[in-house]
Amino acid sequence: MFDNVLIGVDGRAGGRDAIALAGRLSAPSASFTLAHVECGPISWWEHQIGEERVFDRSASMLAAERERAAIRAEIVCVGSTEPAQGLHDLAEERAADLIVVGSSRHASLGRVLLGDDARASVDRAPCAIAIAPHGYAERPVPLVDIGVGYDGSRESEYALVAARQLASRSGARIRPLYEPSKQLSHMSSELDLLIVGNRAHGSLGRPIHGSVARYLVGHAACPLLVLARDAAHGGAAARAA
Protein backbone atom coordinates (compact mmCIF):
# COMPACT_ATOMS: atom_id res chain seq x y z
CA MET A 1 0.00 0.00 0.00
CA PHE A 2 2.76 2.45 0.94
CA ASP A 3 5.46 3.32 -1.57
CA ASN A 4 7.63 5.97 0.11
CA VAL A 5 8.40 5.00 3.69
CA LEU A 6 10.35 6.93 6.31
CA ILE A 7 11.58 4.89 9.29
CA GLY A 8 12.75 6.44 12.54
CA VAL A 9 15.90 4.70 13.81
CA ASP A 10 17.93 5.48 16.93
CA GLY A 11 20.25 2.51 17.27
CA ARG A 12 17.98 0.83 19.82
CA ALA A 13 15.50 -2.03 19.61
CA GLY A 14 12.60 0.31 18.77
CA GLY A 15 14.18 1.27 15.46
CA ARG A 16 14.60 -2.38 14.54
CA ASP A 17 10.96 -3.01 15.41
CA ALA A 18 10.01 -0.12 13.10
CA ILE A 19 12.05 -1.55 10.22
CA ALA A 20 10.36 -4.93 10.63
CA LEU A 21 6.87 -3.39 10.63
CA ALA A 22 7.66 -1.19 7.62
CA GLY A 23 8.34 -4.32 5.61
CA ARG A 24 4.87 -5.65 6.44
CA LEU A 25 3.03 -2.47 5.44
CA SER A 26 4.91 -1.44 2.30
CA ALA A 27 4.46 -2.25 -1.36
CA PRO A 28 7.00 -4.69 -2.88
CA SER A 29 8.57 -1.82 -4.86
CA ALA A 30 8.59 0.68 -1.96
CA SER A 31 11.53 2.96 -1.31
CA PHE A 32 12.78 3.23 2.29
CA THR A 33 14.62 5.92 4.19
CA LEU A 34 16.22 5.23 7.58
CA ALA A 35 16.29 8.51 9.48
CA HIS A 36 17.86 9.62 12.74
CA VAL A 37 17.01 12.94 14.39
CA GLU A 38 19.62 14.70 16.54
CA CYS A 39 17.71 16.78 19.08
CA GLY A 40 18.37 19.61 21.49
CA PRO A 41 21.57 21.46 22.31
CA ILE A 42 24.84 19.70 21.55
CA SER A 43 26.55 18.53 24.72
CA TRP A 44 29.97 19.87 25.79
CA TRP A 45 31.66 16.68 24.60
CA GLU A 46 29.87 16.81 21.26
CA HIS A 47 30.81 20.48 20.94
CA GLN A 48 34.47 19.53 21.28
CA ILE A 49 34.38 17.03 18.43
CA GLY A 50 32.14 19.21 16.26
CA GLU A 51 28.63 18.93 14.88
CA GLU A 52 29.86 17.29 11.70
CA ARG A 53 31.36 14.43 13.73
CA VAL A 54 28.05 14.04 15.59
CA PHE A 55 26.18 13.50 12.31
CA ASP A 56 28.93 11.19 11.04
CA ARG A 57 28.42 9.07 14.14
CA SER A 58 24.66 8.94 13.47
CA ALA A 59 25.25 8.01 9.84
CA SER A 60 27.51 5.16 10.90
CA MET A 61 24.81 3.91 13.27
CA LEU A 62 22.20 4.01 10.49
CA ALA A 63 24.49 2.17 8.10
CA ALA A 64 25.03 -0.56 10.71
CA GLU A 65 21.27 -0.88 11.30
CA ARG A 66 20.63 -1.06 7.56
CA GLU A 67 23.14 -3.88 7.21
CA ARG A 68 21.74 -5.69 10.23
CA ALA A 69 18.19 -5.56 8.82
CA ALA A 70 19.36 -6.43 5.29
CA ILE A 71 17.18 -3.67 3.87
CA ARG A 72 17.82 -1.47 0.84
CA ALA A 73 17.37 2.05 2.14
CA GLU A 74 18.76 5.54 2.00
CA ILE A 75 20.09 6.92 5.29
CA VAL A 76 19.50 10.50 6.45
CA CYS A 77 20.48 12.41 9.60
CA VAL A 78 18.74 15.68 10.52
CA GLY A 79 18.67 18.05 13.48
CA SER A 80 15.47 19.26 15.16
CA THR A 81 14.00 20.41 18.44
CA GLU A 82 12.29 17.02 18.93
CA PRO A 83 12.33 13.64 17.14
CA ALA A 84 8.69 13.81 16.00
CA GLN A 85 9.10 17.26 14.47
CA GLY A 86 12.28 16.22 12.69
CA LEU A 87 10.56 13.18 11.18
CA HIS A 88 7.52 15.25 10.19
CA ASP A 89 9.68 17.84 8.43
CA LEU A 90 11.63 15.14 6.64
CA ALA A 91 8.42 13.35 5.61
CA GLU A 92 7.08 16.55 4.06
CA GLU A 93 10.36 17.26 2.31
CA ARG A 94 10.47 13.77 0.82
CA ALA A 95 6.71 13.42 0.22
CA ALA A 96 6.64 10.24 2.30
CA ASP A 97 3.29 8.47 2.57
CA LEU A 98 4.17 6.59 5.78
CA ILE A 99 6.29 7.20 8.87
CA VAL A 100 7.14 4.13 10.97
CA VAL A 101 8.51 4.37 14.50
CA GLY A 102 9.12 1.94 17.33
CA SER A 103 7.79 2.06 20.87
CA SER A 104 9.53 3.40 23.93
CA ARG A 105 11.87 0.96 25.63
CA HIS A 106 9.62 1.36 28.67
CA ALA A 107 6.72 -0.32 26.85
CA SER A 108 5.66 -3.81 27.88
CA LEU A 109 6.64 -6.55 25.47
CA GLY A 110 4.21 -6.65 22.56
CA ARG A 111 2.63 -3.24 23.30
CA VAL A 112 2.97 0.16 21.69
CA LEU A 113 3.96 3.14 23.80
CA LEU A 114 5.23 6.63 23.00
CA GLY A 115 5.89 9.58 25.30
CA ASP A 116 3.30 12.31 25.75
CA ASP A 117 4.89 14.67 23.21
CA ALA A 118 5.21 11.95 20.59
CA ARG A 119 1.67 10.76 21.29
CA ALA A 120 0.29 14.23 20.66
CA SER A 121 2.37 14.48 17.49
CA VAL A 122 0.29 11.70 15.90
CA ASP A 123 -2.29 14.42 15.22
CA ARG A 124 0.29 16.59 13.43
CA ALA A 125 1.80 13.90 11.23
CA PRO A 126 1.76 14.95 7.54
CA CYS A 127 1.10 11.37 6.42
CA ALA A 128 0.11 8.01 7.86
CA ILE A 129 2.12 6.91 10.90
CA ALA A 130 2.64 3.36 12.15
CA ILE A 131 3.93 2.35 15.58
CA ALA A 132 5.57 -1.03 16.11
CA PRO A 133 5.13 -2.78 19.46
CA HIS A 134 8.13 -3.39 21.70
CA GLY A 135 9.91 -6.57 20.61
CA TYR A 136 8.22 -6.77 17.20
CA ALA A 137 11.49 -7.37 15.30
CA GLU A 138 12.09 -10.52 17.35
CA ARG A 139 8.64 -11.93 16.55
CA PRO A 140 7.30 -10.37 13.34
CA VAL A 141 3.95 -11.92 12.52
CA PRO A 142 2.14 -12.10 9.16
CA LEU A 143 -0.97 -10.01 8.70
CA VAL A 144 -3.79 -12.48 9.30
CA ASP A 145 -6.30 -10.39 11.27
CA ILE A 146 -6.61 -6.64 10.60
CA GLY A 147 -8.91 -4.59 12.81
CA VAL A 148 -10.41 -1.27 11.71
CA GLY A 149 -11.80 1.30 14.12
CA TYR A 150 -15.11 2.04 12.41
CA ASP A 151 -17.90 4.53 13.14
CA GLY A 152 -19.32 5.21 9.66
CA SER A 153 -17.36 8.45 9.23
CA ARG A 154 -15.38 9.29 6.11
CA GLU A 155 -12.16 8.73 8.05
CA SER A 156 -13.19 5.24 9.11
CA GLU A 157 -14.30 4.43 5.56
CA TYR A 158 -10.82 5.35 4.37
CA ALA A 159 -9.32 3.17 7.11
CA LEU A 160 -11.43 0.31 5.76
CA VAL A 161 -10.11 0.95 2.24
CA ALA A 162 -6.55 0.90 3.58
CA ALA A 163 -7.25 -2.43 5.30
CA ARG A 164 -8.60 -3.89 2.07
CA GLN A 165 -5.49 -2.82 0.17
CA LEU A 166 -3.23 -4.49 2.73
CA ALA A 167 -5.43 -7.59 2.87
CA SER A 168 -5.35 -7.94 -0.92
CA ARG A 169 -1.63 -8.74 -0.66
CA SER A 170 -1.59 -10.74 2.55
CA GLY A 171 -4.97 -12.49 2.40
CA ALA A 172 -5.78 -11.14 5.85
CA ARG A 173 -9.24 -11.08 7.41
CA ILE A 174 -10.71 -7.63 8.10
CA ARG A 175 -12.67 -6.95 11.28
CA PRO A 176 -14.57 -3.64 11.47
CA LEU A 177 -14.68 -2.72 15.16
CA TYR A 178 -17.40 -0.41 16.47
CA GLU A 179 -15.95 -0.11 19.97
CA PRO A 180 -14.67 2.91 21.96
CA SER A 181 -10.98 3.30 22.65
CA LYS A 182 -10.65 1.12 25.76
CA GLN A 183 -12.47 -1.78 24.14
CA LEU A 184 -10.35 -1.37 21.01
CA SER A 185 -7.19 -1.63 23.09
CA HIS A 186 -8.45 -4.84 24.72
CA MET A 187 -9.42 -6.35 21.36
CA SER A 188 -6.07 -5.41 19.81
CA SER A 189 -4.44 -8.37 21.56
CA GLU A 190 -6.32 -10.58 19.08
CA LEU A 191 -5.13 -8.63 16.01
CA ASP A 192 -2.00 -8.45 13.87
CA LEU A 193 -2.68 -4.80 12.94
CA LEU A 194 -5.14 -2.13 14.06
CA ILE A 195 -5.98 0.75 11.70
CA VAL A 196 -7.74 3.95 12.74
CA GLY A 197 -8.49 7.21 11.00
CA ASN A 198 -7.57 10.49 12.63
CA ARG A 199 -9.96 13.35 13.27
CA ALA A 200 -11.37 15.34 16.14
CA HIS A 201 -14.99 14.17 16.30
CA GLY A 202 -17.08 11.28 15.12
CA SER A 203 -20.80 10.90 14.50
CA LEU A 204 -23.12 13.00 16.68
CA GLY A 205 -20.16 15.15 17.68
CA ARG A 206 -18.62 12.63 20.06
CA PRO A 207 -14.80 12.52 20.24
CA ILE A 208 -13.56 9.63 18.12
CA HIS A 209 -10.39 9.07 16.14
CA GLY A 210 -8.29 12.04 17.31
CA SER A 211 -8.63 11.00 20.96
CA VAL A 212 -8.83 7.29 20.13
CA ALA A 213 -5.54 7.40 18.23
CA ARG A 214 -3.78 9.13 21.11
CA TYR A 215 -5.18 6.59 23.57
CA LEU A 216 -4.23 3.59 21.44
CA VAL A 217 -0.68 4.86 21.03
CA GLY A 218 -0.25 4.17 24.73
CA HIS A 219 -2.35 1.02 25.07
CA ALA A 220 -2.60 -1.06 21.87
CA ALA A 221 -1.30 -4.62 22.01
CA CYS A 222 -0.52 -4.92 18.30
CA PRO A 223 1.00 -2.74 15.57
CA LEU A 224 -1.00 0.47 15.14
CA LEU A 225 -1.54 2.36 11.87
CA VAL A 226 -2.98 5.88 12.16
CA LEU A 227 -3.98 7.47 8.86
CA ALA A 228 -3.34 11.14 8.23
CA ARG A 229 -6.03 13.55 9.41
CA ASP A 230 -6.72 14.86 5.89
CA ALA A 231 -6.48 11.48 4.14
CA ALA A 232 -10.23 11.20 3.69
CA HIS A 233 -10.64 14.79 2.53
CA GLY A 234 -9.12 14.87 -0.92
CA GLY A 235 -5.50 13.83 -0.31
CA ALA A 236 -3.62 12.01 -3.05
CA ALA A 237 -3.92 8.67 -1.29
CA ALA A 238 -7.66 9.12 -0.83
CA ARG A 239 -8.13 9.96 -4.51
CA ALA A 240 -6.14 6.86 -5.47
CA ALA A 241 -8.25 4.72 -3.14
C-alpha positions as CSV (number, residue, x, y, z in Angstrom):
1,M,0.0,0.0,0.0
2,F,2.8,2.5,0.9
3,D,5.5,3.3,-1.6
4,N,7.6,6.0,0.1
5,V,8.4,5.0,3.7
6,L,10.3,6.9,6.3
7,I,11.6,4.9,9.3
8,G,12.7,6.4,12.5
9,V,15.9,4.7,13.8
10,D,17.9,5.5,16.9
11,G,20.2,2.5,17.3
12,R,18.0,0.8,19.8
13,A,15.5,-2.0,19.6
14,G,12.6,0.3,18.8
15,G,14.2,1.3,15.5
16,R,14.6,-2.4,14.5
17,D,11.0,-3.0,15.4
18,A,10.0,-0.1,13.1
19,I,12.1,-1.6,10.2
20,A,10.4,-4.9,10.6
21,L,6.9,-3.4,10.6
22,A,7.7,-1.2,7.6
23,G,8.3,-4.3,5.6
24,R,4.9,-5.7,6.4
25,L,3.0,-2.5,5.4
26,S,4.9,-1.4,2.3
27,A,4.5,-2.2,-1.4
28,P,7.0,-4.7,-2.9
29,S,8.6,-1.8,-4.9
30,A,8.6,0.7,-2.0
31,S,11.5,3.0,-1.3
32,F,12.8,3.2,2.3
33,T,14.6,5.9,4.2
34,L,16.2,5.2,7.6
35,A,16.3,8.5,9.5
36,H,17.9,9.6,12.7
37,V,17.0,12.9,14.4
38,E,19.6,14.7,16.5
39,C,17.7,16.8,19.1
40,G,18.4,19.6,21.5
41,P,21.6,21.5,22.3
42,I,24.8,19.7,21.6
43,S,26.6,18.5,24.7
44,W,30.0,19.9,25.8
45,W,31.7,16.7,24.6
46,E,29.9,16.8,21.3
47,H,30.8,20.5,20.9
48,Q,34.5,19.5,21.3
49,I,34.4,17.0,18.4
50,G,32.1,19.2,16.3
51,E,28.6,18.9,14.9
52,E,29.9,17.3,11.7
53,R,31.4,14.4,13.7
54,V,28.1,14.0,15.6
55,F,26.2,13.5,12.3
56,D,28.9,11.2,11.0
57,R,28.4,9.1,14.1
58,S,24.7,8.9,13.5
59,A,25.3,8.0,9.8
60,S,27.5,5.2,10.9
61,M,24.8,3.9,13.3
62,L,22.2,4.0,10.5
63,A,24.5,2.2,8.1
64,A,25.0,-0.6,10.7
65,E,21.3,-0.9,11.3
66,R,20.6,-1.1,7.6
67,E,23.1,-3.9,7.2
68,R,21.7,-5.7,10.2
69,A,18.2,-5.6,8.8
70,A,19.4,-6.4,5.3
71,I,17.2,-3.7,3.9
72,R,17.8,-1.5,0.8
73,A,17.4,2.1,2.1
74,E,18.8,5.5,2.0
75,I,20.1,6.9,5.3
76,V,19.5,10.5,6.4
77,C,20.5,12.4,9.6
78,V,18.7,15.7,10.5
79,G,18.7,18.1,13.5
80,S,15.5,19.3,15.2
81,T,14.0,20.4,18.4
82,E,12.3,17.0,18.9
83,P,12.3,13.6,17.1
84,A,8.7,13.8,16.0
85,Q,9.1,17.3,14.5
86,G,12.3,16.2,12.7
87,L,10.6,13.2,11.2
88,H,7.5,15.3,10.2
89,D,9.7,17.8,8.4
90,L,11.6,15.1,6.6
91,A,8.4,13.3,5.6
92,E,7.1,16.5,4.1
93,E,10.4,17.3,2.3
94,R,10.5,13.8,0.8
95,A,6.7,13.4,0.2
96,A,6.6,10.2,2.3
97,D,3.3,8.5,2.6
98,L,4.2,6.6,5.8
99,I,6.3,7.2,8.9
100,V,7.1,4.1,11.0
101,V,8.5,4.4,14.5
102,G,9.1,1.9,17.3
103,S,7.8,2.1,20.9
104,S,9.5,3.4,23.9
105,R,11.9,1.0,25.6
106,H,9.6,1.4,28.7
107,A,6.7,-0.3,26.9
108,S,5.7,-3.8,27.9
109,L,6.6,-6.5,25.5
110,G,4.2,-6.7,22.6
111,R,2.6,-3.2,23.3
112,V,3.0,0.2,21.7
113,L,4.0,3.1,23.8
114,L,5.2,6.6,23.0
115,G,5.9,9.6,25.3
116,D,3.3,12.3,25.7
117,D,4.9,14.7,23.2
118,A,5.2,12.0,20.6
119,R,1.7,10.8,21.3
120,A,0.3,14.2,20.7
121,S,2.4,14.5,17.5
122,V,0.3,11.7,15.9
123,D,-2.3,14.4,15.2
124,R,0.3,16.6,13.4
125,A,1.8,13.9,11.2
126,P,1.8,14.9,7.5
127,C,1.1,11.4,6.4
128,A,0.1,8.0,7.9
129,I,2.1,6.9,10.9
130,A,2.6,3.4,12.2
131,I,3.9,2.3,15.6
132,A,5.6,-1.0,16.1
133,P,5.1,-2.8,19.5
134,H,8.1,-3.4,21.7
135,G,9.9,-6.6,20.6
136,Y,8.2,-6.8,17.2
137,A,11.5,-7.4,15.3
138,E,12.1,-10.5,17.4
139,R,8.6,-11.9,16.6
140,P,7.3,-10.4,13.3
141,V,3.9,-11.9,12.5
142,P,2.1,-12.1,9.2
143,L,-1.0,-10.0,8.7
144,V,-3.8,-12.5,9.3
145,D,-6.3,-10.4,11.3
146,I,-6.6,-6.6,10.6
147,G,-8.9,-4.6,12.8
148,V,-10.4,-1.3,11.7
149,G,-11.8,1.3,14.1
150,Y,-15.1,2.0,12.4
151,D,-17.9,4.5,13.1
152,G,-19.3,5.2,9.7
153,S,-17.4,8.4,9.2
154,R,-15.4,9.3,6.1
155,E,-12.2,8.7,8.0
156,S,-13.2,5.2,9.1
157,E,-14.3,4.4,5.6
158,Y,-10.8,5.4,4.4
159,A,-9.3,3.2,7.1
160,L,-11.4,0.3,5.8
161,V,-10.1,1.0,2.2
162,A,-6.6,0.9,3.6
163,A,-7.2,-2.4,5.3
164,R,-8.6,-3.9,2.1
165,Q,-5.5,-2.8,0.2
166,L,-3.2,-4.5,2.7
167,A,-5.4,-7.6,2.9
168,S,-5.3,-7.9,-0.9
169,R,-1.6,-8.7,-0.7
170,S,-1.6,-10.7,2.5
171,G,-5.0,-12.5,2.4
172,A,-5.8,-11.1,5.9
173,R,-9.2,-11.1,7.4
174,I,-10.7,-7.6,8.1
175,R,-12.7,-7.0,11.3
176,P,-14.6,-3.6,11.5
177,L,-14.7,-2.7,15.2
178,Y,-17.4,-0.4,16.5
179,E,-15.9,-0.1,20.0
180,P,-14.7,2.9,22.0
181,S,-11.0,3.3,22.6
182,K,-10.7,1.1,25.8
183,Q,-12.5,-1.8,24.1
184,L,-10.3,-1.4,21.0
185,S,-7.2,-1.6,23.1
186,H,-8.4,-4.8,24.7
187,M,-9.4,-6.3,21.4
188,S,-6.1,-5.4,19.8
189,S,-4.4,-8.4,21.6
190,E,-6.3,-10.6,19.1
191,L,-5.1,-8.6,16.0
192,D,-2.0,-8.5,13.9
193,L,-2.7,-4.8,12.9
194,L,-5.1,-2.1,14.1
195,I,-6.0,0.8,11.7
196,V,-7.7,3.9,12.7
197,G,-8.5,7.2,11.0
198,N,-7.6,10.5,12.6
199,R,-10.0,13.3,13.3
200,A,-11.4,15.3,16.1
201,H,-15.0,14.2,16.3
202,G,-17.1,11.3,15.1
203,S,-20.8,10.9,14.5
204,L,-23.1,13.0,16.7
205,G,-20.2,15.2,17.7
206,R,-18.6,12.6,20.1
207,P,-14.8,12.5,20.2
208,I,-13.6,9.6,18.1
209,H,-10.4,9.1,16.1
210,G,-8.3,12.0,17.3
211,S,-8.6,11.0,21.0
212,V,-8.8,7.3,20.1
213,A,-5.5,7.4,18.2
214,R,-3.8,9.1,21.1
215,Y,-5.2,6.6,23.6
216,L,-4.2,3.6,21.4
217,V,-0.7,4.9,21.0
218,G,-0.3,4.2,24.7
219,H,-2.3,1.0,25.1
220,A,-2.6,-1.1,21.9
221,A,-1.3,-4.6,22.0
222,C,-0.5,-4.9,18.3
223,P,1.0,-2.7,15.6
224,L,-1.0,0.5,15.1
225,L,-1.5,2.4,11.9
226,V,-3.0,5.9,12.2
227,L,-4.0,7.5,8.9
228,A,-3.3,11.1,8.2
229,R,-6.0,13.6,9.4
230,D,-6.7,14.9,5.9
231,A,-6.5,11.5,4.1
232,A,-10.2,11.2,3.7
233,H,-10.6,14.8,2.5
234,G,-9.1,14.9,-0.9
235,G,-5.5,13.8,-0.3
236,A,-3.6,12.0,-3.1
237,A,-3.9,8.7,-1.3
238,A,-7.7,9.1,-0.8
239,R,-8.1,10.0,-4.5
240,A,-6.1,6.9,-5.5
241,A,-8.3,4.7,-3.1
